[in-house]
């Protein structure tokens, strides 16, 4: 009799799992690592803040990903495409295609305009069409790395929702859960902030978090990683194609902003794809409100959120990957 009731209970549990909402299963079971290089597309607003360039350079330096393409989002997407193409050329990755998303009214200063403008103008394909075609080509295999406002994501959901739902997952820098801008954990928290990538296109962010596609979210809580003076000296003293390009971009960015210390927000999203242990995640139900806050609410998890990271471990990994060196330990 005991074995009979055990069988009934097991069967009920199996049925409950099958009936569970799709978005709950996605948040809980989306894969973090796979064997062999992961197929990725990087969606970026490269050219405003400097962290996009550092993020793209990290991905280009790793054998753990196969970059299917780079797409540019928000603002002057054409000029962003020229910058991305020049960075690929400078680092010897000219086979990676670049495409431009729909142009929008800029909301930030394009700080690396001069460097970008030195690459020839040409016609760039549609970013939204490119992402959709690659998903149809590799259904269930592509990780979309979003390090930009979500204009291309929103456009893709509207244009081809079937393709969007065949993404393997979205890994993104965005949001603010408990810690906002400038909160590095040394002082009492002043609470979350409406983070730029989310608040710049709130409707698209709402669509993404309601989509059921597995999301790995790197918010301000875990991405305020400061490339300080000591780290900059170490990095920029190296003579490689990647460090030389980053040095030039950094100099233009810091001249435009009068800020010597970059914060490598976006690089953590790439690092999470390459080495998930750098940013352990917690499943949460995230809702985007009308002001661009990412609120934790009751409900089944729809995102896996990294709430804390270790900057020492991150920079150790970043430097060794970018410079092509084996870790010392």
N, C-alpha and C positions, 0 to 999 in steps of 0.2 A: 504493500500500500504506500509506503514511504517513497519508493522509487517511482510509483505512478504519479503522485503529487509533484515530485521533483520534476518529472517530465513535463507536466502541465505548466509549472512555473517557468521552466526554460523556454517552452514554446511561446508563452505570453511575452516574455522578455524579447524574444526574437521579433515577434509581431510588433511590439512597441518601437523597437529600433527601426523597423522598416517603415512604420508610419510616422516617424519623427520628421518635423519640418526640414526641408532641404537646407535652409540657411543655417539651422542648428548643426546639422551634420557637417556642412562645409567648414564652419568655424572650428569645429572640434577635430576634424579628421584630415584636413588639407595637408598634403605632404610638405615637410620642411626641407628635405634633401633627397636627391635621387642619384643613382649611379650614372657616371658620365657627365659631360658638360650639359648644363641646363639651357634650354632655348629661351632667350629673353629678348624683349623689346624694351628700350629705354625711352620713356616719354619725358621730355625735359624742357624747362624754360631757360636754358643756358644763356648767359650773357648779362643777366641782372646781378644777382649775387654770385659769388665766386664758387660756392659749394657745388654747383652742378658740374663745373669743369673737373673738380677733384673727384666727384662721384663717377663721372664717365671715364676718367683716367684709371680709376681703380678697376672698373669692369674690363677695360681694354687690357689690363695687365694680368688678368687671371685666366688660367686654363679651365676654370670650373664653369664657365659660361660660354655659350655660343650666341653672340649678339647678332640677331637676325636683322636688326635695323635700329636706327635712332630717329625718333619723331619729335618735332618741336611744337610747343604749345604756348598759347597766350601771347598777346602783344604782337610785336613784329616777328612773326614766325619765320618769315623769309630771311631776315638778317640772322636769326638764331640758327637757321639751317646752314647759312654760310659759315658761322662760327663753328658749328659741329663738324662740318665738312673739313674746315681747315685743321681742326684738332685731330681728326682722323688721318688727314694727310701728313701732318707733322709727326704723328706717332706710328706711321706705316700701316694703317688699317683702311686703305682706300676701297677695299672690297665691300665694306659695310655700307649699305644704302642709307640715305638720309631723306626724309620727307617732312613737309611742313603742314601743320594743322591750320584751321581757319584763323585768320588774323582778327585780333580784337583790339579795343582801345587799351593802350599800355597803362599799367598801374604802378610801374616801378621804372627807375632810371636804367637804361641799357648801358652799364658801366664799361663793357668790353667792346664797344662799337667799333673803335679803330682797328683792333685786331681782326674782328669779323669782316670789316669792309675790305680788307686786303685780299680776301678770297673772291674769285670772280662770281658775278651774279649769273644765275641760270634758273631754268624752270625746275621747281621741286615738285615731286608728286604729292598727292593727297595723303596726309598722315592717317586719316581715318580709314580711307580705302586700303592703305597698305596694311594697317593692323588687322583689318577684317580679312583680307586675303591670306595673310600669314596664319591666322587662326584656322581658317578653312583648310589650309594646307597641312597644319599640324594640330588638329583638334585635341584638346585636353593636355597639350604638351607645353604651352607657352606661359611663361611668367611675364606679366607686364609690370615693369618697374616704373612707378609714377613718382617723379620728383618735380612736379609742376602743378599749377592749378589744373583742375580736372576738365578743361574744355574739350579735349579730344576724347576723354572717357565718356562724357555726357553725349557728345555727338555720335560716338559709336553705339551707345546704348539705344539712341533714337533711330539711327540708320539701320543697324543690323544687330538687334538684340540676340538673335540666335547665335551669331558668331561670338558676341561678348560672353555669353554663358558657356562657351566652350573653352574659355581661358582656364588654364590650370589654376592660376591664382593671380591676385594683384598684391604686390609688395610696394608700399608707399611711405613717403615721408609726409606726414600731415597730422593736424590735430593737436590738441593739448588737453590732457586728462586731469591731472592734479597740479602740474607745474607749468607756468607760463613763461613768456620771454624774460630772459635775465635771471631766472631762478635756477641756479646751479646746484642747489641742495645744501648750501652752506648756511643759509639763514632761514628763518621761518617762511613757509610758503605764502605767497600773496595770491594764490589761486591760479586757475587756468586763464588762457588768453584765446581770443579768436585767431587761430593760426592762419598764416597767409594763404597757403595752398588750398585750404578749405574755404575760407571766407571770400576768396576771389571769385569762386564759382559755386555758390551754395546749392543751387538746384542740381548741378551735376554731382556734387558730393552726396546729396540726399539720395539720388538715384543709385549711386554706387553702393551705399550702405544698405539699401533696400534690395539689392540685386540678387543676393544669395551666392554670388561668386566668392570663394575664399579670399579673405583680406588679411594681410599681415601689416599692421600699422605701427610705424615708428614716429611717435609724437614728440613734441618739445620735451617731454619728460625724459627722453633718452637720447636726444640728438644734439644737444647744445655742447658740441665737442670743439674746444678752442685749440686752434693751431697756434700755439704760443711762440714766443721769440726763439726759444731753444729748439723747438721742433722745426720751425721754419728754416733756421740756419742749417740744420742737419739735412733737410730735404732739398733746399735750393742750392746746396753746395755740390750736389751730385750732378754729373754731366750725362744725362740720358735724354732720349727724345721726349719722354713724358715729363720729366722734371724741367726741362728747358721750356717746353710749352706752358707748363703751369707757372713757371717763374714770370714769363712775359704777361700772362693773363693776370696773375696776382699783382704785378706792378701797375698795370692799367686800372685794375679794380681799386687798389688802395689809393692811387692818385685821385680817382673819382670820388671816393667815399671818405678820404682822410681817416681811414680805419686800418690800422696795421694788422689786426688779428682776425682772420676769418673764423667763422663758425661752420663746421662741416656737417650741417644738418643732413643734407641729401646723401652724403657718403655712407651714412649708417644704413640706409635702405639697400644700397648695393652690397655692403658688407654682410647684411643679414642674409641675402641670397647666397653669398659665397661661403659664409661660416655662421650658421644659425645660432650657435652657442654664444656668440657675442651679444645677442639681444634676446634672452629668453622671453617668451610671451605668455600672456594671461588671456583666456577667452572672456570677452565682455560683450554686452549688448550696447552698441554705440548709436546714438541718435544725433543728427546734425540739426541744430535749431536755426532760426531765421537770422541770428546774428553771427553765425559761423562757429559757434561753440560745438565741441564734440562731447556730448553728455553721456555719462554712464547711466543707463536706465534698466529697470527690471525687464527680464525677457530672455529668450534663448540667445546665446552668443552669436553675433554676426561678424566679429572681428577678433583676431588674435593680436593683442596689444603689448608692445614692449614698454614697460613702465620704468625701467632702470637699466643703465648700461655702465660699463667700466671703461673710462676713457683711456686708461693705460693699456688695457688689453686691445682696445680698438686701434689705437695708434701703432702699437706693436705689429698688429696684423696689417694695417694699412701700409706702413713703411716697407715691410718685408715683401708684400705683394707687389707694390708699385716698383720697387727696386729689383725684384726678381731674386731675392736672397732667401735662403732657407732660414727659418726662425732659429734663434740661438737656444731655445728650449721648448 
